Amino acid sequence: MVGIELIIVLLAIYLGARLGGIGIGFAGGLGVLVLTLVCQMKPGAIPFDVIEIIMAVIAAIASMQVAGGMDYLVSLAERLLRKHPRYVTFLAPLVTYCMTIFAGTGHTAFSTLPVIAEVAKEQGVRPSRPLSIAVVASQIAITASPISAAVVFFAGILEPRGISYLALLAVAIPSTMAAIFVAALVTNFLGKELKDDPVYQARLAKGEVTLRGSSVFEEKSGAKRAVQLFLIGIVAVMLYATAISDNVGLIQNPVLPRNEAIVVFMLTIATLISLTCKLDTSEILSASTFKSGMSACICVMGVAWLGDTFVKGHINDIQTLAGELLNHYPWMLALVLFFASTLLYSQAATAKALLPAALMLGVSPVTAVASFAAVSALFVLPTYPTLLAAVEMDDTGSTRIGKFVFNHSFLIPGTLAIVLSVAFGFLFGSLVL
């Protein structure tokens, strides 16, 4: 019976991957339906704690976007890239990494990808190099963002085990940043130079390659104010989460728990941005970040619910089979998270589905923290939105998906970045935790 239930889970995930985008959330719900009504499994917990954080953060980001704050940040990124165009392969991932840490979502990369592609072309740099590592950086940075749903959830289950929110960030940020830098070094040598690439030469001959030049940025009156308010919100979240932490204990028995605090802080920031920047709040509903964020909520709800239903239904069997293996080979956790995230398409969903079970199996908190970055293997299947956007925005044809699905421009940079993140995670984890 277990085998049949596992097949149902895998088929639901496969169907969701075929549908793409929000479809994986739909298929997750279908999987839960079959497991409960057909296989008589008890339904798991719907991950409302993760969903509420995503919704609140996205509401604040979308408000900032409508106020012009996102365009302002992109203009700063473009200024940096055009000032040092020779180093675009190193600066591009730094830009997307910082924007993701700042915003708590990798979808901010959409705005910067056209700039990265143009700067690379202007310098004769193969665009696949900065684009691939930039997309990967935006995905991995989720595991280092103080306001991402994955980090907040993981910090919550680590707190009873003596690892604070700040300690998690103290390991996650330097390990992922160091990994991205080293991966960028390697990526800088991947693929042929543009002048030697037959695909590029063919597209150039057909007149399919264009240079758009730098964009003219018109700053809205409230753009800087919106960015400042959002930054204040992030700092407030970090300070409050630290103050109520058991390890710090500045606020004993807090009335407002951490998850709820993040929600109300972000909604408050959205309110302040709307008031001070005089926004028409109906425009927020059509903002690109709002649409992608709400889509992510459905994906997390369906997939994480499906994973929780299956895992909780067989937790004793999983403990028996996997407990000893993980005790002898703790790095296997990173491998499990890596392959799970390729199918679940969400860092938060993967963390929600597997990390509590891993800790129940006796995996040490240090191992869990070090392996955390492995939930970001969303690049393996070339169907993730930011990955597809990078392919579409590179008219040189250098950022492409091969005939065999997996031979695409993102696989080597992404896999290398995650392997290095886990390795650095063990290193920094042994020093900090």
C-alpha positions as CSV (number, residue, x, y, z in Angstrom):
1,M,0.0,0.0,0.0
2,V,2.9,2.4,0.8
3,G,4.2,1.9,-2.7
4,I,0.9,2.8,-4.3
5,E,0.6,5.9,-2.1
6,L,4.1,7.0,-3.1
7,I,3.3,6.5,-6.7
8,I,0.2,8.8,-6.2
9,V,2.4,11.5,-4.7
10,L,4.9,11.3,-7.5
11,L,2.2,11.3,-10.2
12,A,0.6,14.4,-8.6
13,I,4.0,16.2,-8.6
14,Y,4.7,15.1,-12.2
15,L,1.3,16.3,-13.3
16,G,1.9,19.6,-11.5
17,A,5.3,20.0,-13.2
18,R,3.6,19.3,-16.6
19,L,0.9,22.0,-15.9
20,G,3.6,24.4,-14.8
21,G,3.3,27.5,-12.5
22,I,0.3,27.5,-10.2
23,G,-0.6,24.1,-11.6
24,I,1.7,22.3,-9.2
25,G,-0.5,23.6,-6.3
26,F,-3.6,22.4,-8.1
27,A,-2.1,18.9,-8.6
28,G,-1.0,18.8,-5.0
29,G,-4.6,19.2,-3.9
30,L,-5.7,16.4,-6.3
31,G,-3.0,14.2,-4.7
32,V,-4.4,14.9,-1.2
33,L,-7.9,14.1,-2.5
34,V,-6.8,10.7,-3.8
35,L,-4.7,9.8,-0.7
36,T,-7.5,10.7,1.7
37,L,-10.6,9.4,-0.1
38,V,-9.2,6.5,-2.0
39,C,-6.3,5.4,0.3
40,Q,-8.0,6.5,3.5
41,M,-5.0,8.4,4.8
42,K,-5.5,11.1,7.4
43,P,-4.9,14.6,5.8
44,G,-1.9,16.4,6.9
45,A,-1.7,20.0,8.1
46,I,-2.3,22.8,5.6
47,P,0.8,25.1,5.8
48,F,-1.1,28.3,6.7
49,D,1.8,29.5,8.8
50,V,4.0,29.6,5.6
51,I,1.2,31.0,3.4
52,E,0.4,33.9,5.7
53,I,4.0,35.1,5.7
54,I,4.2,34.9,1.9
55,M,1.0,36.8,1.5
56,A,2.0,39.6,3.9
57,V,5.5,40.0,2.5
58,I,4.2,40.0,-1.1
59,A,1.6,42.6,-0.1
60,A,4.3,44.9,1.1
61,I,6.6,44.3,-1.9
62,A,3.7,44.8,-4.4
63,S,2.9,48.1,-2.6
64,M,6.5,49.1,-2.9
65,Q,6.5,48.1,-6.6
66,V,3.4,50.3,-7.4
67,A,5.0,53.2,-5.6
68,G,8.0,52.9,-7.9
69,G,10.4,51.4,-5.3
70,M,11.2,48.3,-7.4
71,D,12.0,50.4,-10.5
72,Y,14.2,52.5,-8.3
73,L,16.1,49.4,-7.0
74,V,16.5,48.2,-10.6
75,S,17.9,51.5,-11.7
76,L,20.5,51.3,-8.9
77,A,21.3,47.7,-10.1
78,E,21.6,48.9,-13.7
79,R,23.9,51.8,-12.6
80,L,26.2,49.3,-10.8
81,L,26.3,46.9,-13.7
82,R,27.0,49.6,-16.3
83,K,29.7,51.1,-14.1
84,H,31.6,47.9,-14.0
85,P,30.4,45.9,-17.1
86,R,33.6,43.7,-17.3
87,Y,32.6,42.1,-14.0
88,V,28.9,41.4,-15.0
89,T,29.2,37.7,-14.2
90,F,30.2,38.5,-10.6
91,L,28.0,41.6,-10.1
92,A,24.8,40.1,-11.6
93,P,24.4,37.3,-9.0
94,L,25.3,39.8,-6.2
95,V,22.5,42.1,-7.4
96,T,19.8,39.3,-7.6
97,Y,21.1,37.8,-4.3
98,C,20.8,41.1,-2.4
99,M,17.4,41.9,-3.9
100,T,16.1,38.5,-2.9
101,I,17.4,38.8,0.6
102,F,15.9,42.2,0.8
103,A,12.5,41.2,-0.6
104,G,12.1,37.6,0.6
105,T,11.2,36.4,-2.9
106,G,13.2,35.4,-5.9
107,H,10.7,36.9,-8.3
108,T,12.4,40.3,-8.0
109,A,15.0,38.9,-10.4
110,F,12.6,39.3,-13.3
111,S,13.2,43.1,-13.3
112,T,17.0,42.8,-13.4
113,L,17.4,40.0,-16.0
114,P,16.9,42.3,-19.1
115,V,19.6,44.6,-17.7
116,I,22.0,41.8,-17.1
117,A,21.5,40.4,-20.6
118,E,22.0,43.8,-22.3
119,V,25.2,44.7,-20.3
120,A,26.6,41.3,-21.1
121,K,26.0,41.7,-24.8
122,E,27.4,45.2,-24.9
123,Q,30.7,43.8,-23.4
124,G,30.8,40.7,-25.7
125,V,30.3,38.5,-22.6
126,R,28.3,35.3,-23.2
127,P,25.0,36.3,-21.5
128,S,24.3,32.7,-20.3
129,R,27.1,33.2,-17.8
130,P,25.7,36.1,-15.7
131,L,22.1,35.1,-16.4
132,S,22.5,31.5,-15.2
133,I,24.3,32.3,-12.0
134,A,22.0,35.3,-11.3
135,V,18.9,33.1,-11.5
136,V,20.6,30.5,-9.2
137,A,21.6,33.3,-6.8
138,S,18.0,34.5,-6.6
139,Q,16.8,31.0,-5.7
140,I,19.5,30.2,-3.1
141,A,19.2,33.7,-1.4
142,I,15.7,32.6,-0.3
143,T,17.4,30.4,2.4
144,A,19.3,33.5,3.7
145,S,16.5,36.1,3.6
146,P,15.3,37.2,7.1
147,I,11.7,37.5,5.8
148,S,11.4,34.6,3.5
149,A,8.7,32.0,4.5
150,A,11.3,29.2,4.4
151,V,13.7,30.9,6.8
152,V,11.0,31.9,9.2
153,F,9.5,28.5,9.3
154,F,12.9,26.8,9.7
155,A,13.9,29.2,12.5
156,G,10.7,28.3,14.3
157,I,11.4,24.6,14.4
158,L,15.0,25.2,15.3
159,E,14.3,27.5,18.2
160,P,13.3,24.6,20.6
161,R,16.6,23.0,19.7
162,G,18.7,25.9,20.9
163,I,19.4,27.6,17.5
164,S,18.1,31.1,17.3
165,Y,16.8,33.0,14.3
166,L,20.0,35.2,14.2
167,A,22.3,32.1,14.5
168,L,20.5,30.6,11.5
169,L,21.1,33.8,9.5
170,A,24.7,34.0,10.7
171,V,25.3,30.6,9.0
172,A,23.1,30.9,6.0
173,I,24.1,34.4,4.7
174,P,28.0,33.9,4.6
175,S,27.8,30.3,3.4
176,T,25.4,31.0,0.5
177,M,27.2,34.3,-0.4
178,A,30.6,32.6,-0.5
179,A,29.2,29.7,-2.5
180,I,27.6,32.1,-5.1
181,F,31.0,33.9,-5.5
182,V,33.0,30.7,-6.1
183,A,30.3,29.4,-8.4
184,A,30.4,32.7,-10.4
185,L,34.2,32.2,-10.8
186,V,33.6,28.8,-12.4
187,T,30.6,30.0,-14.4
188,N,32.7,32.7,-16.0
189,F,34.5,30.0,-17.9
190,L,31.5,28.0,-19.0
191,G,30.4,27.8,-22.7
192,K,32.0,29.2,-25.8
193,E,32.8,32.8,-26.3
194,L,30.1,34.6,-28.2
195,K,32.3,35.0,-31.3
196,D,32.8,31.2,-31.4
197,D,29.2,30.2,-30.7
198,P,27.5,29.0,-33.9
199,V,24.0,29.6,-32.5
200,Y,24.8,33.2,-31.8
201,Q,26.5,33.7,-35.2
202,A,23.4,32.3,-36.9
203,R,21.1,34.6,-35.0
204,L,23.3,37.5,-35.6
205,A,23.3,36.8,-39.4
206,K,19.5,36.7,-39.4
207,G,19.3,40.1,-37.6
208,E,17.7,38.5,-34.5
209,V,20.2,40.0,-32.0
210,T,19.5,43.6,-30.9
211,L,21.1,46.1,-28.5
212,R,18.5,48.1,-26.6
213,G,20.9,50.3,-24.7
214,S,20.4,51.7,-21.2
215,S,16.8,52.5,-20.1
216,V,15.7,55.9,-19.1
217,F,14.5,55.8,-15.5
218,E,11.8,58.2,-14.4
219,E,11.6,58.1,-10.6
220,K,8.2,58.3,-9.0
221,S,7.8,60.8,-6.2
222,G,7.4,58.1,-3.5
223,A,9.9,55.5,-4.8
224,K,12.7,56.2,-2.3
225,R,10.2,56.6,0.6
226,A,8.7,53.2,-0.3
227,V,12.1,51.5,-0.3
228,Q,13.0,53.2,3.0
229,L,9.7,52.1,4.7
230,F,10.2,48.5,3.4
231,L,13.8,48.5,4.8
232,I,12.4,49.7,8.2
233,G,10.0,46.8,8.1
234,I,12.7,44.3,7.6
235,V,14.9,45.7,10.4
236,A,11.8,45.8,12.7
237,V,11.1,42.1,12.0
238,M,14.7,41.1,12.7
239,L,14.9,43.2,15.9
240,Y,11.6,41.8,17.2
241,A,12.4,38.2,16.3
242,T,15.6,38.6,18.2
243,A,14.1,40.2,21.2
244,I,11.5,37.4,21.7
245,S,14.0,34.6,21.0
246,D,14.5,32.2,23.9
247,N,18.3,32.7,23.6
248,V,18.0,36.5,24.0
249,G,14.9,36.8,26.1
250,L,14.5,40.6,26.0
251,I,10.7,40.1,25.8
252,Q,9.4,37.4,28.0
253,N,6.1,35.7,27.1
254,P,5.5,37.9,24.1
255,V,1.8,38.6,23.2
256,L,2.7,38.6,19.5
257,P,4.5,35.5,18.3
258,R,7.2,35.7,15.6
259,N,5.1,34.6,12.6
260,E,2.2,36.8,13.5
261,A,4.6,39.7,14.1
262,I,6.1,39.4,10.6
263,V,2.5,39.4,9.1
264,V,1.4,42.5,11.0
265,F,4.7,44.4,10.4
266,M,4.6,43.7,6.7
267,L,0.9,44.7,6.5
268,T,1.6,47.8,8.5
269,I,4.5,48.7,6.0
270,A,2.1,48.1,3.1
271,T,-0.4,50.5,4.8
272,L,2.2,53.2,5.4
273,I,3.5,52.9,1.8
274,S,-0.1,53.2,0.5
275,L,-0.8,56.3,2.6
276,T,2.4,58.2,2.3
277,C,2.9,57.5,-1.4
278,K,-0.9,58.0,-2.1
279,L,-1.3,54.8,-3.9
280,D,-4.5,53.5,-5.6
281,T,-4.6,50.1,-3.8
282,S,-6.5,48.6,-6.7
283,E,-3.3,48.8,-8.8
284,I,-1.5,46.6,-6.3
285,L,-3.7,43.6,-7.3
286,S,-2.3,43.8,-10.9
287,A,1.3,44.2,-9.9
288,S,3.6,41.4,-11.2
289,T,5.0,40.6,-7.8
290,F,1.5,40.3,-6.3
291,K,0.4,37.9,-9.0
292,S,3.6,35.7,-8.7
293,G,3.4,35.8,-4.9
294,M,-0.2,34.7,-4.7
295,S,0.6,32.0,-7.2
296,A,3.3,30.8,-4.9
297,C,0.8,30.6,-2.0
298,I,-1.3,28.1,-4.0
299,C,1.7,26.1,-4.9
300,V,2.9,25.9,-1.3
301,M,-0.6,25.0,-0.1
302,G,-1.1,22.1,-2.5
303,V,2.4,20.6,-2.5
304,A,3.3,21.1,1.1
305,W,-0.1,19.7,2.1
306,L,0.5,16.6,-0.1
307,G,4.0,16.1,1.4
308,D,2.8,16.5,4.9
309,T,-0.1,14.0,4.4
310,F,2.3,11.3,3.0
311,V,5.1,11.9,5.6
312,K,2.8,11.9,8.6
313,G,1.0,8.9,7.4
314,H,4.3,6.9,7.3
315,I,6.4,8.7,9.8
316,N,7.2,5.5,11.8
317,D,8.3,3.6,8.7
318,I,10.4,6.6,7.6
319,Q,12.1,6.8,11.0
320,T,12.9,3.1,10.8
321,L,14.3,3.2,7.3
322,A,16.0,6.6,7.2
323,G,17.0,7.3,10.8
324,E,20.1,5.0,10.9
325,L,21.1,6.1,7.4
326,L,21.0,9.8,8.2
327,N,22.9,9.2,11.5
328,H,25.7,7.5,9.6
329,Y,25.6,9.8,6.5
330,P,24.2,13.2,7.6
331,W,25.1,14.8,4.3
332,M,22.4,12.5,2.8
333,L,19.8,15.1,4.1
334,A,21.1,17.7,1.7
335,L,20.7,15.1,-1.2
336,V,17.1,14.4,-0.2
337,L,16.3,18.1,0.1
338,F,17.9,18.7,-3.3
339,F,15.9,16.1,-5.2
340,A,12.7,16.9,-3.3
341,S,12.9,20.6,-4.2
342,T,13.4,19.8,-7.9
343,L,9.9,18.4,-7.8
344,L,8.2,20.6,-5.1
345,Y,9.2,23.8,-6.8
346,S,9.3,25.8,-3.6
347,Q,11.9,26.3,-0.9
348,A,9.1,26.9,1.7
349,A,7.1,23.8,0.6
350,T,10.2,21.6,0.7
351,A,11.3,22.9,4.1
352,K,7.7,22.4,5.5
353,A,7.4,18.9,4.1
354,L,10.8,17.4,5.0
355,L,12.8,19.4,7.7
356,P,10.5,18.7,10.7
357,A,10.7,14.9,9.8
358,A,14.5,15.2,9.5
359,L,14.8,16.7,12.9
360,M,12.4,14.0,14.3
361,L,14.7,11.4,12.9
362,G,17.5,12.7,15.1
363,V,19.4,14.7,12.5
364,S,21.6,17.3,14.4
365,P,20.5,20.9,14.1
366,V,24.0,21.8,12.6
367,T,23.4,19.3,9.8
368,A,19.9,20.6,9.2
369,V,21.2,24.2,9.0
370,A,24.1,23.3,6.7
371,S,21.8,21.3,4.4
372,F,19.1,24.0,4.3
373,A,20.4,25.6,1.1
374,A,19.7,22.4,-0.8
375,V,15.9,23.2,-0.8
376,S,16.8,25.7,-3.6
377,A,17.3,23.2,-6.4
378,L,14.4,24.8,-8.4
379,F,16.7,25.1,-11.5
380,V,17.1,21.4,-12.2
381,L,13.9,21.1,-14.3
382,P,14.0,24.0,-16.8
383,T,10.5,25.1,-16.1
384,Y,10.8,27.6,-13.3
385,P,9.5,31.1,-14.2
386,T,12.8,33.1,-13.6
387,L,14.7,30.4,-15.5
388,L,12.4,30.6,-18.5
389,A,12.5,34.4,-18.4
390,A,16.3,34.4,-18.6
391,V,16.1,32.1,-21.6
392,E,13.6,34.4,-23.3
393,M,15.5,37.6,-22.6
394,D,18.8,36.3,-24.1
395,D,18.3,36.9,-27.8
396,T,21.9,35.6,-28.5
397,G,20.7,32.1,-27.9
398,S,23.5,31.4,-25.4
399,T,21.1,30.8,-22.5
400,R,19.3,27.8,-23.9
401,I,17.7,24.5,-23.0
402,G,19.2,21.5,-24.8
403,K,17.4,18.6,-26.5
404,F,17.8,16.3,-23.4
405,V,15.9,18.7,-21.0
406,F,18.6,18.6,-18.3
407,N,21.5,19.9,-20.5
408,H,20.7,23.6,-19.9
409,S,22.7,26.6,-18.9
410,F,21.6,26.6,-15.2
411,L,22.4,23.0,-14.1
412,I,26.2,23.3,-13.6
413,P,26.2,26.7,-11.9
414,G,23.2,25.8,-9.7
415,T,24.4,22.4,-8.6
416,L,27.9,23.8,-7.9
417,A,26.4,26.6,-5.9
418,I,24.3,24.3,-3.7
419,V,27.1,21.8,-3.1
420,L,29.4,24.7,-2.0
421,S,26.6,26.3,0.1
422,V,26.2,23.0,2.0
423,A,30.0,22.6,2.4
424,F,30.3,26.2,3.6
425,G,27.3,25.6,5.8
426,F,29.0,22.8,7.6
427,L,32.1,25.0,8.0
428,F,30.3,28.1,9.3
429,G,27.9,26.0,11.3
430,S,30.7,24.3,13.3
431,L,32.0,27.7,14.1
432,V,28.8,29.6,14.9
433,L,26.4,27.0,16.3
